[in-house]
Amino acid sequence: MTYQNDIELLDERLKLYSTYIISNALVSRANEFFNVPDEKYRFVWSINRKTLIQDVDDDQQLDLQPSSDIDTKPFGQLYAHKSKRHAINIIGVVISKLPREFIVTNRTGQQKANDFVMVDEELKPIIFTMWGNFTVYQGIEIDKELQ
């Protein structure tokens, strides 16, 4: 878990399916409010700028393969899961970016936001909204791919 500016720094530093030696991180039990993907993931790692992250040599890399047996839900089932407190997996393809760039909330005022239209394997559309730093970084990457 990272916070504020540390998210941006670590997003650039850590790569999916790579192996690292991480020290000086705070590890604690996840409380009941965390949506964990599986009961074996009941710990939260808090990583910040003081955490030491080292790359490992090629011969020490773990051979991690993405799971191919992920239980995904079609978009038509999202409404049935909206009030449940557990994570679900969806797979979709972004087909369009909508023009909205900002939203206004009572709590935080104006925030950057982008709306994307996604379709699932049944070609059912859904509008997916990215907020804050996600729209600044991942949203820009998605928009580049759409162009």
C-alpha positions, 0 to 999 in steps of 0.5 A: 500500500502506498500513499500520495506522491509515493504512488507515482514513484513506485508505479514507475519503479515496480514492474508486474511479474518482476522479482525484488528484494524489499526491506524496511516495509511495514507489514500488518494484518489487513483489517475487515474493511480491505477487499482482499483477492484471496484469504491467503492475502491477509497482510498489507505491505506499506511501502514508502520512500524509505523502503529499500527496493533492490532488483535481483539478478536474472538467476534469482528471478522468480518464474511468476506466471499470470493466473489463467484461471481468473473467475471473471464476471460479464458487465451484465452481472456488475449490478448484482455485485454492487452492494457486496464487499468483495472484489470481482474481476472483469475483462474488457476492451476500451473502445472510446474516451468520452470528453469529460475531463473534470468532476466536482465533489463536495468533499474534494472539490474539482478533480481530474477524471476521464470516462472511457467506454469499455465492452466485454466479451459479449460486446456489452458497453460500460462507462469506466471512470478514472479519477486523480492520478490514475487518469493522469498516468494510466488514462493518458496511456489508454488514450494514446493507445486509442489514438 
